[in-house]
Amino acid sequence: MTDQPRLVLASADPVERADLRALLADAPVECVDPDTPPDSPPGGDYAARATHRARACAEATGEMAIALCAGIEVYPMDLQPGALTETFHAGLPDADRCQALLQRLAQTPVGQRITVGRAAAALATPGDPNVAVSMSIIECEIPMEPRGEGGYGLDAVTQILNGKTLAELDDDERNRLGHRGKAVRPLLSRLG
């Protein structure tokens, strides 16, 4: 038990909760899993999806809650999968999801696989209608094949400007350079 305030990680995905825990490692809070993970809305942009989950968790638990919505927008795919990246070939292992994306881009040459990684983090307090939201964006491209063992989701096919995929970065680099870490970081000052 700790004297720190509790912060509910408003996600149904245990891998995403582990990522949030790592991003919040230095925050003066005790990160806890929700008893009942919040549902995601069927649509909406990044901020709306994160806000919905954070607010639902905060009201259900009576504790602060944080949620994350992250994805990639692939220009040759009309900015898809976007805020619904978590549903892109949902239910398949991450390696298969990465392969499905690469297959969609099989005819797109290097240099035209331009992508952005976008994320929104939302922090809700029970009883407060205002939810703090932080957004981030990183420039990326999709390589010809998956690379790296770290991260999750489509990280193995999300290559940032330094030439590495998010999955090739160590945890500290991924948290510092990736879209998820850049979205969560501004909210840390609200936790202390």
Beta strands, then each sheet from edge to edge (+ up, - down):
strand 1: 6-9
strand 2: 30-32
strand 3: 64-74
strand 4: 80-81
strand 5: 114-124
strand 6: 132-141
strand 7: 159-160
sheet 1: 2+ 1+ 3+ 4-
sheet 2: 2+ 1+ 3+ 5- 6+ 7-
end
